[in-house]
Amino acid sequence: MNKVTVYQFCILPVLICAVLYYCGVFKFEKCKSFPSCCYESATLCYYVLLLPMLVPMFLIFTFFNWMGLMYFKHN
């Protein structure tokens, strides 16, 4: 695997998730009315609530993509 692929598929998604989570936590503290401030997709709070679903789905998709490539390569 070359360096661009490792950076693109391993480090970049983790970095994006960390930045969104870090920004969203501070946005969470400033929000006085919790549910109403997270309904709009323009707020970072909305994306912080999506992160717990996004990370496992990314890992599952990557695993099945890799597994499919292995089956295609060996058959």
DSSP file (Angstrom, degrees, kcal/mol; ACC not computed):
  #  RESIDUE AA STRUCTURE BP1 BP2  ACC     N-H-->O    O-->H-N    N-H-->O    O-->H-N    TCO  KAPPA ALPHA  PHI   PSI    X-CA   Y-CA   Z-CA
    1    1 A M              0   0    0      0, 0.0     2,-0.1     0, 0.0     0, 0.0   0.000 360.0 360.0 360.0 130.9    0.0    0.0    0.0
    2    2 A N     >  -     0   0    0      1,-0.1     4,-1.7     4,-0.0     3,-0.3  -0.334 360.0-103.8 -82.5 171.3    1.4    3.4   -0.9
    3    3 A K  H  > S+     0   0    0      1,-0.2     4,-2.4     2,-0.2     5,-0.2   0.823 116.5  57.6 -66.6 -32.9    1.5    6.3    1.5
    4    4 A V  H  > S+     0   0    0      1,-0.2     4,-2.6     2,-0.2    -1,-0.2   0.907 106.9  48.6 -65.4 -40.7   -1.4    8.2   -0.2
    5    5 A T  H  > S+     0   0    0     -3,-0.3     4,-2.4     2,-0.2     5,-0.3   0.906 111.6  48.7 -66.5 -41.9   -3.8    5.3    0.3
    6    6 A V  H  X>S+     0   0    0     -4,-1.7     4,-1.9     2,-0.2     5,-1.2   0.925 115.2  45.1 -63.5 -44.1   -2.8    4.9    4.0
    7    7 A Y  I  <>S+     0   0    0     -4,-2.4     5,-2.4     3,-0.2    -2,-0.2   0.905 115.4  48.2 -64.2 -41.8   -3.3    8.6    4.5
    8    8 A Q  I  <5S+     0   0    0     -4,-2.6    -2,-0.2    -5,-0.2    -1,-0.2   0.879 122.4  29.2 -70.1 -39.5   -6.5    8.7    2.6
    9    9 A F  I  <5S+     0   0    0     -4,-2.4    -1,-0.2    -5,-0.2    -2,-0.2   0.619 131.4  25.0-102.3 -13.9   -8.3    5.7    4.2
   10   10 A C  I  X5S+     0   0    0     -4,-1.9     4,-0.9    -5,-0.3    -3,-0.2   0.785 125.1  31.2-114.6 -53.3   -6.9    5.6    7.7
   11   11 A I  I  ><S+     0   0    0     -5,-1.2     4,-2.4     2,-0.2     5,-0.2   0.899 113.0  56.6 -81.8 -41.3   -5.6    8.9    9.0
   12   12 A L  H  ><S+     0   0    0     -5,-2.4     4,-2.5    -6,-0.2     5,-0.2   0.918 107.5  45.7 -63.4 -47.8   -7.9   11.3    7.2
   13   13 A P  H  > S+     0   0    0      0, 0.0     4,-2.4     0, 0.0    -1,-0.2   0.895 114.2  49.7 -62.9 -37.2  -11.3   10.0    8.4
   14   14 A V  H  X S+     0   0    0     -4,-0.9     4,-2.2     2,-0.2    -2,-0.2   0.909 111.9  48.5 -66.2 -40.6  -10.0    9.7   12.0
   15   15 A L  H  X S+     0   0    0     -4,-2.4     4,-2.3     2,-0.2    -1,-0.2   0.908 111.6  49.2 -65.2 -42.8   -8.7   13.3   11.8
   16   16 A I  H  X S+     0   0    0     -4,-2.5     4,-2.5     1,-0.2     5,-0.2   0.919 112.1  48.5 -63.7 -43.7  -12.0   14.6   10.4
   17   17 A C  H  X S+     0   0    0     -4,-2.4     4,-2.4     1,-0.2    -1,-0.2   0.897 111.4  50.4 -63.6 -39.8  -14.0   12.8   13.1
   18   18 A A  H  X S+     0   0    0     -4,-2.2     4,-2.5     2,-0.2    -2,-0.2   0.911 111.8  47.0 -65.4 -41.9  -11.7   14.2   15.8
   19   19 A V  H  X S+     0   0    0     -4,-2.3     4,-2.6     2,-0.2     5,-0.3   0.926 113.5  47.9 -66.6 -44.3  -12.0   17.8   14.5
   20   20 A L  H  X S+     0   0    0     -4,-2.5     4,-2.4     1,-0.2    -2,-0.2   0.909 114.0  47.1 -62.8 -41.2  -15.8   17.5   14.2
   21   21 A Y  H  X S+     0   0    0     -4,-2.4     4,-2.0    -5,-0.2    -2,-0.2   0.923 112.6  48.9 -66.3 -43.4  -16.1   16.0   17.7
   22   22 A Y  H  X S+     0   0    0     -4,-2.5     4,-1.3     1,-0.2    -2,-0.2   0.921 115.5  43.4 -62.9 -45.0  -13.8   18.7   19.2
   23   23 A C  H  X S+     0   0    0     -4,-2.6     4,-1.7     1,-0.2    -1,-0.2   0.884 113.1  52.8 -68.3 -37.7  -15.7   21.5   17.6
   24   24 A G  H  X S+     0   0    0     -4,-2.4     4,-2.5    -5,-0.3    -2,-0.2   0.834 102.2  57.7 -69.2 -32.7  -19.1   20.0   18.4
   25   25 A V  H  X S+     0   0    0     -4,-2.0     4,-1.6     2,-0.2    -1,-0.2   0.916 109.6  44.8 -64.3 -41.7  -18.3   19.6   22.1
   26   26 A F  H  X S+     0   0    0     -4,-1.3     4,-1.1     1,-0.2    -1,-0.2   0.842 112.8  51.0 -71.8 -31.6  -17.6   23.4   22.4
   27   27 A K  H  X S+     0   0    0     -4,-1.7     4,-1.1     1,-0.2    -2,-0.2   0.872 106.8  56.2 -68.4 -36.2  -20.7   24.1   20.4
   28   28 A F  H  < S+     0   0    0     -4,-2.5     3,-0.4     1,-0.2    -2,-0.2   0.884 104.3  52.3 -60.3 -40.8  -22.6   21.8   22.8
   29   29 A E  H  < S+     0   0    0     -4,-1.6    -1,-0.2     1,-0.2    -2,-0.2   0.831 109.8  48.7 -67.1 -31.9  -21.5   23.9   25.8
   30   30 A K  H  < S+     0   0    0     -4,-1.1     2,-0.5    -3,-0.1    -1,-0.2   0.681  89.5  96.8 -81.7 -17.9  -22.7   27.1   24.2
   31   31 A C     <  -     0   0    0     -4,-1.1     3,-0.2    -3,-0.4     7,-0.0  -0.605  49.3-176.3 -78.6 121.5  -26.1   25.7   23.2
   32   32 A K  S    S+     0   0    0     -2,-0.5     2,-0.8     1,-0.3    -1,-0.2   0.875  78.5  44.8 -85.9 -40.5  -28.7   26.6   25.9
   33   33 A S  S  > S-     0   0    0      1,-0.2     4,-1.5     2,-0.0    -1,-0.3  -0.853  78.8-164.2-106.7  98.9  -31.7   24.7   24.4
   34   34 A F  H  > S+     0   0    0     -2,-0.8     4,-0.6     1,-0.2     3,-0.4   0.894  76.6  39.8 -57.2 -56.7  -30.2   21.3   23.5
   35   35 A P  H >4 S+     0   0    0      0, 0.0     3,-0.9     0, 0.0     4,-0.2   0.903 114.9  50.9 -67.7 -36.3  -32.7   19.6   21.2
   36   36 A S  H >4 S+     0   0    0      1,-0.2     3,-0.6     2,-0.2     4,-0.3   0.781 105.5  55.4 -73.0 -24.3  -33.7   22.7   19.2
   37   37 A C  H 3< S+     0   0    0     -4,-1.5    -1,-0.2    -3,-0.4     9,-0.2   0.612 105.6  53.2 -83.1  -9.4  -30.1   23.8   18.4
   38   38 A C  T << S+     0   0    0     -3,-0.9    -1,-0.2    -4,-0.6    -2,-0.2   0.348  84.6  83.8-105.8   6.2  -29.2   20.4   16.8
   39   39 A Y  S <  S+     0   0    0     -3,-0.6     2,-0.3    -4,-0.2    -1,-0.1   0.839  73.9  79.4 -78.8 -31.6  -32.0   20.1   14.3
   40   40 A E  S >  S-     0   0    0     -4,-0.3     3,-1.1     1,-0.1     6,-0.3  -0.559  73.8-142.1 -80.4 139.0  -30.4   22.1   11.6
   41   41 A S  T 3  S+     0   0    0     -2,-0.3    -1,-0.1     1,-0.2     6,-0.1   0.575  95.3  71.1 -76.8  -7.2  -27.8   20.4    9.5
   42   42 A A  T 3  S+     0   0    0      4,-0.1    -1,-0.2     5,-0.0     2,-0.2   0.652  82.9  86.6 -80.8 -14.8  -25.7   23.6    9.3
   43   43 A T  S <> S-     0   0    0     -3,-1.1     4,-0.8     1,-0.1     3,-0.5  -0.582  77.2-135.2 -88.0 149.2  -24.7   23.3   13.0
   44   44 A L  H  > S+     0   0    0      1,-0.2     4,-2.1    -2,-0.2     5,-0.2   0.779 102.7  69.1 -69.8 -26.2  -21.8   21.2   14.2
   45   45 A C  H  > S+     0   0    0      1,-0.2     4,-1.7    -8,-0.2    -1,-0.2   0.871  94.6  56.5 -59.5 -37.0  -23.9   19.8   17.0
   46   46 A Y  H  > S+     0   0    0     -3,-0.5     4,-0.8    -6,-0.3    -1,-0.2   0.908 109.5  44.3 -60.7 -43.9  -25.9   17.9   14.3
   47   47 A Y  H  X S+     0   0    0     -4,-0.8     4,-1.1     1,-0.2    -1,-0.2   0.809 107.1  58.8 -75.3 -29.8  -22.7   16.2   13.0
   48   48 A V  H  < S+     0   0    0     -4,-2.1     3,-0.3     1,-0.2    -1,-0.2   0.874 105.2  50.9 -65.6 -35.4  -21.4   15.4   16.4
   49   49 A L  H  < S+     0   0    0     -4,-1.7     4,-0.2     1,-0.2    -1,-0.2   0.757 108.6  52.8 -72.1 -23.0  -24.6   13.4   17.1
   50   50 A L  H >X S+     0   0    0     -4,-0.8     4,-2.4     1,-0.2     3,-1.2   0.702  89.3  81.0 -81.3 -20.3  -24.0   11.6   13.8
   51   51 A L  H 3X S+     0   0    0     -4,-1.1     4,-2.2    -3,-0.3    -1,-0.2   0.868  83.0  58.8 -58.5 -41.2  -20.4   10.5   14.6
   52   52 A P  H 34 S+     0   0    0      0, 0.0    -1,-0.3     0, 0.0    -2,-0.1   0.803 116.2  36.8 -61.1 -24.1  -21.4    7.5   16.8
   53   53 A M  H <> S+     0   0    0     -3,-1.2     4,-1.6    -4,-0.2    -2,-0.2   0.793 113.9  56.8 -90.2 -32.4  -23.1    6.1   13.8
   54   54 A L  H  X S+     0   0    0     -4,-2.4     4,-2.4     2,-0.2     5,-0.2   0.905 102.5  52.2 -68.8 -43.4  -20.7    7.3   11.2
   55   55 A V  H  X S+     0   0    0     -4,-2.2     4,-2.2     2,-0.2    -1,-0.2   0.939 111.9  43.3 -65.1 -49.4  -17.5    5.6   12.6
   56   56 A P  H  > S+     0   0    0      0, 0.0     4,-2.6     0, 0.0    -1,-0.2   0.897 114.7  51.3 -63.8 -36.2  -18.9    2.1   12.9
   57   57 A M  H  X S+     0   0    0     -4,-1.6     4,-2.7     2,-0.2     5,-0.2   0.894 109.2  50.8 -66.3 -38.1  -20.5    2.3    9.5
   58   58 A F  H  X S+     0   0    0     -4,-2.4     4,-2.4     2,-0.2    -1,-0.2   0.920 112.2  46.9 -62.5 -43.5  -17.2    3.5    8.0
   59   59 A L  H  X S+     0   0    0     -4,-2.2     4,-2.3     2,-0.2    -2,-0.2   0.907 113.5  47.6 -66.3 -41.7  -15.4    0.5    9.5
   60   60 A I  H  X S+     0   0    0     -4,-2.6     4,-2.6     2,-0.2     5,-0.2   0.927 113.3  47.9 -65.1 -44.8  -18.1   -2.0    8.4
   61   61 A F  H  X S+     0   0    0     -4,-2.7     4,-2.3     1,-0.2    -2,-0.2   0.914 112.7  48.9 -62.2 -43.0  -18.1   -0.6    4.8
   62   62 A T  H  X S+     0   0    0     -4,-2.4     4,-2.5    -5,-0.2    -1,-0.2   0.906 111.7  49.5 -64.1 -41.4  -14.3   -0.7    4.7
   63   63 A F  H  X S+     0   0    0     -4,-2.3     4,-2.8     2,-0.2    -2,-0.2   0.941 113.6  44.5 -63.9 -47.3  -14.1   -4.2    6.0
   64   64 A F  H  X S+     0   0    0     -4,-2.6     4,-2.4     2,-0.2    -1,-0.2   0.845 112.7  52.5 -68.6 -31.5  -16.7   -5.5    3.5
   65   65 A N  H  X S+     0   0    0     -4,-2.3     4,-2.1    -5,-0.2    -1,-0.2   0.932 112.5  45.0 -65.5 -45.1  -15.0   -3.6    0.7
   66   66 A W  H  X S+     0   0    0     -4,-2.5     4,-2.1     2,-0.2    -2,-0.2   0.910 113.4  50.3 -63.7 -42.7  -11.7   -5.2    1.6
   67   67 A M  H  X S+     0   0    0     -4,-2.8     4,-2.3     1,-0.2    -2,-0.2   0.895 109.7  50.9 -64.9 -39.8  -13.3   -8.6    1.9
   68   68 A G  H  X S+     0   0    0     -4,-2.4     4,-2.4     1,-0.2    -1,-0.2   0.888 109.3  50.8 -64.1 -38.8  -15.0   -8.3   -1.5
   69   69 A L  H  X S+     0   0    0     -4,-2.1     4,-2.2     2,-0.2    -2,-0.2   0.884 109.6  50.9 -65.6 -37.3  -11.7   -7.3   -3.1
   70   70 A M  H  X S+     0   0    0     -4,-2.1     4,-1.9     2,-0.2    -2,-0.2   0.912 111.6  47.1 -66.6 -41.8  -10.0  -10.4   -1.5
   71   71 A Y  H  X S+     0   0    0     -4,-2.3     4,-1.4     1,-0.2    -2,-0.2   0.904 113.5  48.5 -65.2 -40.3  -12.8  -12.7   -2.9
   72   72 A F  H  < S+     0   0    0     -4,-2.4    -2,-0.2     1,-0.2    -1,-0.2   0.882 111.9  49.5 -67.0 -37.3  -12.5  -11.1   -6.3
   73   73 A K  H  < S+     0   0    0     -4,-2.2    -1,-0.2     1,-0.2    -2,-0.2   0.866 115.1  42.4 -70.4 -36.2   -8.7  -11.4   -6.3
   74   74 A H  H  <        0   0    0     -4,-1.9    -1,-0.2     1,-0.2    -2,-0.2   0.654 360.0 360.0 -88.6 -15.6   -8.7  -15.1   -5.3
   75   75 A N     <        0   0    0     -4,-1.4    -1,-0.2    -5,-0.2    -2,-0.2   0.452 360.0 360.0 -99.2 360.0  -11.6  -16.3   -7.5
